[in-house]
Amino acid sequence: MPNPPQTNHSYPKIATAACFGTFLEWYDFLTFATLAVAFAPLFFPSSDPMTGLLASLATFGAGMVVRPLGAAFFGSLGDRIGRRPVFLITITLMGSATFAVGFLPTYEQIGIWAPICLVTLRLLQGLSAGGEIGGSAVYLTEHAGSSNRGLKTSVLQLMGPLGMLVSILQLVLLNHYLDPESFKEWGWRVPFWFSIVLLLVALKVRMILEETPIFNAMLAKGELAKSPLRDNFKDKETRKQMFLLFFCISAGGSVLFFCVQVYTGIFMKSALQMSTQIVDTLTISATLVLFPMVIISGALSDRIGRRPVVISGLLLGTILIQPAYQLLQTLSMQSAPDYFLMSTTLVALAIPLALVIGPQTALLAELFPARTRNSAATLPHNLAAGWIGGLLPLIVTWLNKEFASQLAGLWYPTLFLAIAATLAILYLPETRRVDLNQ
C-alpha cells in the first residue's frame, strides 16, 4: 500500500481531540468506581456492609462485562465505515448514560427499581466504553506515523488515570464543603451532572477529527473488509496475536490498573477503615507521579522495544502486589501511620502499571493488519479489560470474604500476572518497527 496522504491537522491537535473524548469515557466510567463505597447503602441496602459493597462492585463489574459486546459491534463498524463516526456515537452514548445516573432515585425512594435502573445505565456505559477504548488507540496510532510511535501514543494511556484523578478531586471538594448528610442526599450526584459539560466540550473537539490516512487509503483502493470479525477469526496469525493481546498486554495492564488505581482506594476505605480524605490524598499523589512514568515508558519502548518494557512491567507487578498491600495493612494499624511511606508504596505499585500501559496504545495497532485492525484490537482488549480487569475488585473482595482475610484475594491478580509474564516471554513479538500501512 502506498504512503497514506497527510491530514490537514497537526498531530498534537488530533491527539488532543482524541484524548479528550477518551478522558470523558474514563471519567464517566471510573466515577462509578470511586463512588462504589457510597453507592452500597444508597442502592443496595443491607445489614451486612460487605454484602452491600459486593453488590455495588458487581454493578461496576456489569458495565465491564458487556464491554466486549460494544467492542465487537463498534470495532467491526469502525473497520467498515471509519474510525471517526464511531467515536461520535460512543461518546454520546457514554455521556448521556452517565448524566442520567445523576437523576436516579435511590432504593429508599423506589425500591428494587433503583438498582435495576442503575445496572441498565451501567450496561449502556459498558457498551460505549467497548467501542471507544481500543478503537481510540488504533485511531491515534494510525495518525502517529512511524517515528517515536510509542512516545506519541502513550499520552492516550494517561486518560484513565486522569479520569480517576478528576473524579477523586471532585469527591474531595464535595466531602470538604458538604456534611455527610448532604453528600448522601445529593452531593454524590454532582460528578454525574458535571459529565454533561464534558460531553458538550468533547463533541465539539471531536467534530474536528479527520478519518485516519490509512483508512482513507484503503477506502480509495476498495480494500475495506466486509466482515472484519469473521476475517480475524479465520486467519491463524491474527487469532494468535489477538490471544497475546488479550492475555499479556490488555489483561495484564487491566489487572495492574485496577490493582493500582481502583482497588487500592476500595481496600483502604473498606478493609483498612481509613478516612476518605486521607485515601483520596494518597491516591491523587500516586496518580500525579504515574503520569510522567507512562510517558517515559512509551519513549523507552521506542528505544529498546515494546516487548522488554511490557515483560518488565508484568514481572514487577507479580513481585510487588502482595508485599505492597501487606505493607499498607501494617502501616494502617500503627497508632501513628506513616503516610509518606504509604504514598511511596502506591508510587512503587504504579511503576509496573506504567511499564505495561506506556507502550500499550502502539501495540494495539501494531499487532494487526490495517484492513481488520480496529475490530482485531478492540475485541480482545475490551474482553480483557471487562472480564479480567473489571471483575477484579469484585473477585478479590469476594475471595477476601470467603477466606476471612483482607489479603487472600490478591493472590488472584498475582498469579494472573505471573502467567501473563510467562506467555509474553515465550510468544510476544517485537512490533516497534512494524509498517502500519500493511
C-alpha positions as CSV (number, residue, x, y, z in Angstrom):
1,M,0.0,0.0,0.0
2,P,1.4,3.4,-0.8
3,N,2.2,6.0,1.8
4,P,-1.1,7.5,3.1
5,P,-2.0,11.1,2.5
6,Q,-1.3,13.7,5.1
7,T,-4.1,15.1,7.3
8,N,-5.0,18.8,7.5
9,H,-4.5,19.0,11.2
10,S,-1.2,18.6,13.1
11,Y,-0.7,15.5,15.3
12,P,-0.9,17.4,18.6
13,K,-4.3,18.8,17.7
14,I,-5.5,15.3,16.6
15,A,-4.1,13.8,19.8
16,T,-5.8,16.4,22.0
17,A,-9.2,15.9,20.4
18,A,-8.9,12.1,20.5
19,C,-7.6,12.1,24.1
20,F,-10.3,14.4,25.4
21,G,-13.0,12.1,24.3
22,T,-11.3,9.1,25.8
23,F,-10.8,11.1,29.0
24,L,-14.6,11.7,29.2
25,E,-15.1,7.9,28.7
26,W,-12.8,7.1,31.5
27,Y,-14.1,9.9,33.8
28,D,-17.7,8.7,33.3
29,F,-16.7,5.0,33.7
30,L,-14.5,5.4,36.7
31,T,-16.6,7.9,38.7
32,F,-18.7,4.9,39.4
33,A,-15.7,3.1,40.9
34,T,-14.7,6.0,43.1
35,L,-18.3,6.1,44.5
36,A,-18.7,2.3,44.9
37,V,-18.5,2.5,48.7
38,A,-21.0,5.4,48.8
39,F,-23.4,3.6,46.4
40,A,-23.7,0.5,48.5
41,P,-26.1,1.8,51.2
42,L,-28.0,4.0,48.7
43,F,-28.8,1.4,46.1
44,F,-28.0,-1.9,47.8
45,P,-29.0,-1.5,51.5
46,S,-28.0,-4.5,53.6
47,S,-27.5,-5.3,57.3
48,D,-24.0,-6.5,56.2
49,P,-21.9,-3.7,54.8
50,M,-19.7,-6.2,53.0
51,T,-22.7,-7.6,51.1
52,G,-23.8,-4.1,50.1
53,L,-20.2,-3.4,48.8
54,L,-20.2,-6.6,46.9
55,A,-23.5,-5.7,45.2
56,S,-22.1,-2.3,44.3
57,L,-18.9,-3.8,42.9
58,A,-20.9,-6.3,40.9
59,T,-22.8,-3.4,39.3
60,F,-19.5,-1.8,38.4
61,G,-18.4,-5.2,37.0
62,A,-21.6,-5.5,34.9
63,G,-20.6,-2.5,32.9
64,M,-17.2,-4.0,32.3
65,V,-18.6,-7.4,31.3
66,V,-20.6,-6.0,28.4
67,R,-17.6,-4.1,27.0
68,P,-16.7,-6.9,24.6
69,L,-20.2,-6.7,23.1
70,G,-19.6,-3.0,22.4
71,A,-16.1,-3.8,21.1
72,A,-17.4,-6.4,18.7
73,F,-20.2,-4.1,17.3
74,F,-18.4,-0.8,17.3
75,G,-15.0,-2.3,16.4
76,S,-16.4,-4.0,13.3
77,L,-18.3,-0.8,12.4
78,G,-15.0,1.1,12.6
79,D,-13.4,-1.2,10.1
80,R,-16.4,-0.8,7.7
81,I,-17.5,2.9,8.0
82,G,-14.5,4.5,9.6
83,R,-12.9,5.3,12.9
84,R,-14.3,8.9,13.2
85,P,-18.1,8.3,13.1
86,V,-17.9,5.5,15.7
87,F,-16.1,8.0,18.1
88,L,-19.1,10.4,17.9
89,I,-21.6,7.6,18.6
90,T,-19.8,6.1,21.5
91,I,-19.0,9.3,23.3
92,T,-22.7,10.5,23.1
93,L,-23.9,7.2,24.5
94,M,-21.5,7.3,27.4
95,G,-22.1,10.9,28.3
96,S,-25.9,10.5,28.2
97,A,-25.9,7.4,30.3
98,T,-23.6,8.9,32.9
99,F,-25.6,12.2,33.1
100,A,-28.8,10.1,33.7
101,V,-27.2,8.3,36.7
102,G,-27.2,11.7,38.5
103,F,-31.0,11.7,38.4
104,L,-31.7,8.2,39.6
105,P,-33.9,7.7,42.7
106,T,-32.4,5.6,45.5
107,Y,-33.6,2.3,46.9
108,E,-35.3,4.1,49.7
109,Q,-37.4,6.1,47.2
110,I,-38.4,3.4,44.6
111,G,-37.2,0.1,46.0
112,I,-35.8,-2.6,43.7
113,W,-36.3,-0.4,40.6
114,A,-33.4,1.8,41.8
115,P,-30.6,-0.9,41.4
116,I,-32.3,-2.1,38.2
117,C,-32.1,1.4,36.6
118,L,-28.6,1.8,37.8
119,V,-27.5,-1.5,36.3
120,T,-29.2,-0.6,33.0
121,L,-27.3,2.6,32.7
122,R,-24.1,0.9,33.7
123,L,-24.6,-1.6,30.8
124,L,-25.0,1.3,28.4
125,Q,-21.8,2.8,29.7
126,G,-20.1,-0.6,29.2
127,L,-21.2,-0.9,25.6
128,S,-20.0,2.6,24.9
129,A,-16.6,2.0,26.5
130,G,-16.2,-1.1,24.4
131,G,-16.3,0.9,21.2
132,E,-14.2,3.7,22.4
133,I,-11.3,2.2,24.4
134,G,-9.2,0.3,21.9
135,G,-10.6,2.0,18.8
136,S,-9.1,5.3,20.1
137,A,-5.7,3.5,20.3
138,V,-6.0,2.4,16.7
139,Y,-7.1,5.9,15.6
140,L,-4.2,7.7,17.3
141,T,-1.6,5.2,16.3
142,E,-2.6,5.4,12.6
143,H,-2.1,9.2,12.8
144,A,1.2,9.0,14.6
145,G,3.5,7.9,11.8
146,S,6.5,5.6,12.2
147,S,8.8,7.8,14.3
148,N,8.6,7.7,18.1
149,R,5.2,6.0,17.9
150,G,5.4,4.7,21.5
151,L,6.1,8.2,22.9
152,K,3.4,9.9,20.7
153,T,0.7,7.4,21.6
154,S,1.5,6.9,25.3
155,V,-0.5,10.1,26.1
156,L,-3.7,8.2,25.5
157,Q,-2.9,6.0,28.4
158,L,-2.9,9.0,30.7
159,M,-6.7,9.4,30.2
160,G,-7.6,6.5,32.5
161,P,-5.6,7.9,35.5
162,L,-6.7,11.4,34.6
163,G,-10.3,10.4,34.6
164,M,-9.8,8.8,38.0
165,L,-7.9,11.9,39.3
166,V,-10.7,14.3,38.2
167,S,-13.4,12.2,39.7
168,I,-11.5,11.9,43.0
169,L,-10.8,15.6,43.1
170,Q,-14.5,16.3,42.8
171,L,-15.2,14.0,45.7
172,V,-12.5,15.6,47.8
173,L,-14.1,19.0,47.2
174,L,-17.6,17.7,47.9
175,N,-16.6,16.0,51.1
176,H,-14.8,19.1,52.2
177,Y,-17.7,21.5,51.6
178,L,-20.7,19.2,52.3
179,D,-21.6,17.5,55.5
180,P,-22.2,13.7,55.3
181,E,-25.9,14.0,55.2
182,S,-25.9,16.5,52.3
183,F,-23.4,14.3,50.4
184,K,-25.6,11.3,50.9
185,E,-28.7,13.2,49.8
186,W,-27.5,14.9,46.7
187,G,-23.7,15.5,46.7
188,W,-22.8,12.2,45.1
189,R,-24.9,13.2,42.1
190,V,-22.7,16.2,41.2
191,P,-19.9,14.3,39.3
192,F,-22.6,12.7,37.1
193,W,-24.3,16.0,36.4
194,F,-20.9,17.5,35.5
195,S,-20.4,14.9,32.8
196,I,-22.9,16.8,30.5
197,V,-20.5,19.8,30.4
198,L,-17.6,17.5,29.5
199,L,-19.8,15.7,26.8
200,L,-20.6,19.0,25.1
201,V,-16.9,20.0,25.0
202,A,-15.9,16.5,23.8
203,L,-18.4,16.6,21.0
204,K,-17.1,20.0,19.9
205,V,-13.5,19.0,19.8
206,R,-14.3,15.6,18.2
207,M,-16.1,17.2,15.3
208,I,-12.7,18.5,14.0
209,L,-11.3,14.9,13.9
210,E,-10.5,13.6,10.4
211,E,-10.5,10.0,9.3
212,T,-7.1,8.3,9.6
213,P,-4.9,8.4,6.5
214,I,-4.6,4.6,6.5
215,F,-8.4,4.1,6.4
216,N,-8.8,6.7,3.7
217,A,-6.2,5.0,1.6
218,M,-8.0,1.6,2.0
219,L,-11.3,3.3,1.1
220,A,-9.9,4.8,-2.0
221,K,-8.5,1.4,-3.2
222,G,-11.7,-0.5,-2.3
223,E,-9.8,-2.7,0.3
224,L,-12.2,-2.3,3.2
225,A,-13.2,-5.5,5.0
226,K,-16.9,-6.5,4.6
227,S,-16.8,-9.0,7.6
228,P,-13.8,-8.0,9.7
229,L,-14.6,-10.1,12.7
230,R,-15.1,-13.2,10.6
231,D,-11.8,-12.5,8.8
232,N,-10.0,-12.1,12.1
233,F,-11.0,-15.5,13.4
234,K,-10.3,-17.2,10.1
235,D,-6.7,-16.0,10.0
236,K,-4.4,-18.1,12.2
237,E,-1.8,-15.4,12.7
238,T,-4.4,-12.8,13.7
239,R,-6.0,-15.2,16.1
240,K,-2.6,-15.8,17.8
241,Q,-2.0,-12.0,18.1
242,M,-5.5,-11.5,19.5
243,F,-4.8,-14.1,22.2
244,L,-1.5,-12.5,23.1
245,L,-3.1,-9.0,23.2
246,F,-5.9,-10.4,25.4
247,F,-3.8,-12.3,27.9
248,C,-0.5,-10.5,28.1
249,I,-0.9,-6.8,27.2
250,S,-4.6,-5.9,27.8
251,A,-5.4,-8.3,30.7
252,G,-2.0,-7.6,32.3
253,G,-2.5,-3.9,32.0
254,S,-6.1,-4.1,33.3
255,V,-5.2,-6.2,36.3
256,L,-2.5,-3.7,37.2
257,F,-4.7,-0.7,36.6
258,F,-7.5,-2.0,38.8
259,C,-5.0,-3.1,41.5
260,V,-3.2,0.2,41.5
261,Q,-5.8,2.8,40.6
262,V,-9.1,1.3,41.6
263,Y,-8.8,-1.4,44.2
264,T,-6.3,0.4,46.4
265,G,-8.9,3.1,47.3
266,I,-11.6,0.5,47.9
267,F,-9.2,-1.6,50.1
268,M,-8.0,1.3,52.2
269,K,-11.5,2.7,52.7
270,S,-13.4,-0.5,53.4
271,A,-10.9,-3.1,54.6
272,L,-8.5,-0.8,56.5
273,Q,-11.2,1.7,57.5
274,M,-9.0,4.7,56.6
275,S,-10.7,8.1,56.2
276,T,-11.9,9.1,52.8
277,Q,-9.9,12.3,52.8
278,I,-6.6,10.5,53.6
279,V,-7.2,7.8,51.0
280,D,-8.1,10.3,48.3
281,T,-5.0,12.4,49.0
282,L,-2.7,9.4,48.8
283,T,-4.3,8.3,45.6
284,I,-4.0,11.7,44.0
285,S,-0.3,11.9,44.9
286,A,0.4,8.5,43.4
287,T,-1.6,9.3,40.2
288,L,0.3,12.5,39.6
289,V,3.6,10.6,39.7
290,L,2.2,8.0,37.3
291,F,1.7,10.5,34.5
292,P,5.4,11.1,33.7
293,M,6.2,7.4,34.2
294,V,3.8,6.4,31.5
295,I,5.3,8.9,29.0
296,I,8.8,7.7,29.9
297,S,7.7,4.1,29.4
298,G,6.3,4.8,26.0
299,A,9.5,6.6,24.9
300,L,11.6,3.7,26.3
301,S,9.7,1.3,24.2
302,D,10.7,3.3,21.1
303,R,14.4,2.9,22.1
304,I,14.6,-0.7,23.4
305,G,11.4,-2.2,22.1
306,R,7.8,-2.8,23.3
307,R,8.5,-6.4,24.3
308,P,11.1,-5.9,27.1
309,V,9.2,-3.0,28.6
310,V,5.9,-4.9,28.8
311,I,7.5,-8.0,30.2
312,S,9.4,-6.0,32.8
313,G,6.1,-4.5,34.0
314,L,4.3,-7.9,34.2
315,L,7.2,-9.4,36.2
316,L,7.5,-6.4,38.5
317,G,3.7,-6.4,39.2
318,T,3.9,-10.1,40.0
319,I,6.5,-9.4,42.6
320,L,5.1,-6.2,44.2
321,I,1.3,-6.6,44.6
322,Q,1.3,-8.9,47.7
323,P,4.1,-7.2,49.7
324,A,2.7,-3.7,48.8
325,Y,-0.7,-4.4,50.1
326,Q,0.7,-6.1,53.2
327,L,2.7,-3.0,53.9
328,L,-0.3,-0.8,53.5
329,Q,-2.2,-3.0,56.0
330,T,0.7,-2.9,58.5
331,L,1.1,0.8,58.3
332,S,-2.6,1.4,58.8
333,M,-2.6,-0.5,62.0
334,Q,0.1,1.7,63.6
335,S,-1.0,4.3,66.2
336,A,0.6,7.0,64.0
337,P,0.6,5.7,60.4
338,D,3.5,6.8,58.2
339,Y,1.5,8.3,55.3
340,F,4.7,9.2,53.4
341,L,5.6,5.5,53.3
342,M,2.1,4.7,52.3
343,S,2.3,7.2,49.4
344,T,5.7,5.7,48.4
345,T,4.2,2.2,48.4
346,L,1.4,3.4,46.0
347,V,4.0,5.0,43.7
348,A,6.0,1.8,43.7
349,L,2.8,-0.1,42.6
350,A,2.5,2.5,39.8
351,I,5.8,1.6,38.2
352,P,4.7,-1.8,36.7
353,L,1.5,-0.3,35.6
354,A,3.4,2.4,33.7
355,L,5.7,-0.1,32.1
356,V,2.8,-2.1,30.7
357,I,0.4,0.7,29.6
358,G,3.1,3.1,28.2
359,P,3.6,1.0,25.0
360,Q,0.1,-0.4,25.0
361,T,-1.5,2.1,22.6
362,A,1.0,1.5,19.9
363,L,1.0,-2.3,20.4
364,L,-2.8,-2.5,20.0
365,A,-2.4,-1.2,16.4
366,E,1.0,-2.7,15.5
367,L,-0.1,-6.3,16.2
368,F,-2.7,-6.4,13.3
369,P,-3.1,-5.7,9.6
370,A,-4.7,-2.4,8.6
371,R,-7.8,-4.0,6.9
372,T,-9.2,-5.5,10.1
373,R,-7.1,-3.7,12.7
374,N,-9.9,-1.9,14.6
375,S,-12.0,-5.0,15.3
376,A,-9.0,-7.2,15.9
377,A,-7.6,-4.8,18.5
378,T,-10.9,-3.7,20.3
379,L,-12.4,-7.1,20.9
380,P,-9.6,-8.8,22.9
381,H,-8.7,-5.6,24.6
382,N,-12.2,-5.0,25.9
383,L,-12.7,-8.6,26.7
384,A,-9.6,-8.5,28.9
385,A,-10.4,-5.1,30.4
386,G,-14.1,-6.1,31.0
387,W,-13.9,-9.8,32.1
388,I,-10.4,-9.8,33.8
389,G,-9.8,-6.2,35.0
390,G,-13.4,-5.1,35.5
391,L,-14.3,-8.0,37.7
392,L,-11.1,-7.9,39.7
393,P,-12.4,-5.7,42.6
394,L,-15.4,-8.0,42.9
395,I,-13.4,-11.2,42.8
396,V,-10.7,-10.0,45.2
397,T,-13.3,-8.7,47.7
398,W,-15.3,-12.0,47.5
399,L,-12.2,-14.1,48.0
400,N,-11.2,-12.0,51.0
401,K,-14.7,-12.6,52.5
402,E,-14.6,-16.3,51.7
403,F,-11.1,-16.8,53.3
404,A,-11.8,-14.3,56.1
405,S,-8.7,-12.4,55.1
406,Q,-8.0,-8.9,53.8
407,L,-5.2,-10.1,51.5
408,A,-6.1,-13.6,50.3
409,G,-7.9,-12.4,47.2
410,L,-4.8,-10.6,46.0
411,W,-3.3,-13.9,45.0
412,Y,-5.6,-13.9,42.1
413,P,-4.0,-10.9,40.3
414,T,-0.6,-12.0,41.4
415,L,-0.9,-15.5,39.8
416,F,-2.6,-14.0,36.7
417,L,0.3,-11.6,36.1
418,A,2.8,-14.4,36.6
419,I,1.1,-16.5,33.8
420,A,0.8,-13.4,31.6
421,A,4.5,-12.7,32.0
422,T,5.4,-16.3,31.1
423,L,3.4,-16.2,27.9
424,A,4.8,-12.8,27.0
425,I,8.4,-14.1,27.4
426,L,7.6,-17.2,25.3
427,Y,5.5,-15.7,22.5
428,L,5.1,-11.9,22.4
429,P,6.7,-10.5,19.2
430,E,8.5,-7.2,18.9
431,T,6.5,-4.7,16.9
432,R,8.1,-1.3,17.2
433,R,9.3,-1.3,13.5
434,V,6.1,-2.6,12.0
435,D,4.7,-0.8,9.0
436,L,1.1,0.2,9.9
437,N,0.1,0.6,6.2
438,Q,0.3,-3.2,5.6
